[in-house]
């Protein structure tokens, strides 16, 4: 007997091995070709859009992102200074009412405030000195209104029967020192006596013989008073 195998059997095994090997090589070649084709397509930009494509079919309504509207604020055009000159309107002044001669003063007739500054200042000093001597000087009639002076004159004319006789006691408004705040009538009798005696020290003097209550600022403080007049004298009516 011999150990040699039949030649036909060996040839069949080799052929089968070659077939299997060829099939494997073919599979590898096809896979490499597909991979190469994909890489080549990516390199050529065939897959440039890398974002996934989302289908909108049957998509929910609230899936879309909210849209924000940007509203631009309108800007006003620049304001240029006007070249037109306007004339300023001056405020209209309200005319002040004219002072009437018959208007009553804002002070009482028995007040020292209505007297002129000179007579008021001197009389205050005299009143203080008289008070130190125990005598009180009271004002019975200081500054008078024009209407009050005219009324007193009318009453005096009826009483004495004539204009001339009445003016010895009451002067017309335009001649009266009372209307100007430059004369004062005082009381009581003790005050008249004290001021008649000491008034010159303060520049206050009795003016008429027939009116012991009537005083005016007729001299400089410290100087003797001028001689008294018998009564008041007015001009023509």
HELIX and SHEET records of a PDB file:
HELIX    1   1 UNK A    7  UNK A   43  1                                  37    
HELIX    2   2 UNK A   61  UNK A   63  5                                   3    
HELIX    3   3 UNK A  112  UNK A  114  5                                   3    
HELIX    4   4 UNK A  117  UNK A  132  1                                  16    
HELIX    5   5 UNK A  146  UNK A  160  1                                  15    
HELIX    6   6 UNK A  163  UNK A  166  1                                   4    
HELIX    7   7 UNK A  189  UNK A  198  1                                  10    
HELIX    8   8 UNK A  199  UNK A  202  5                                   4    
SHEET    1   A 4 UNK A 138  UNK A 141  0                                        
SHEET    2   A 4 UNK A 183  UNK A 187 -1                                        
SHEET    3   A 4 UNK A 214  UNK A 216 -1                                        
SHEET    4   A 4 UNK A 205  UNK A 206 -1                                        
END                                                                             
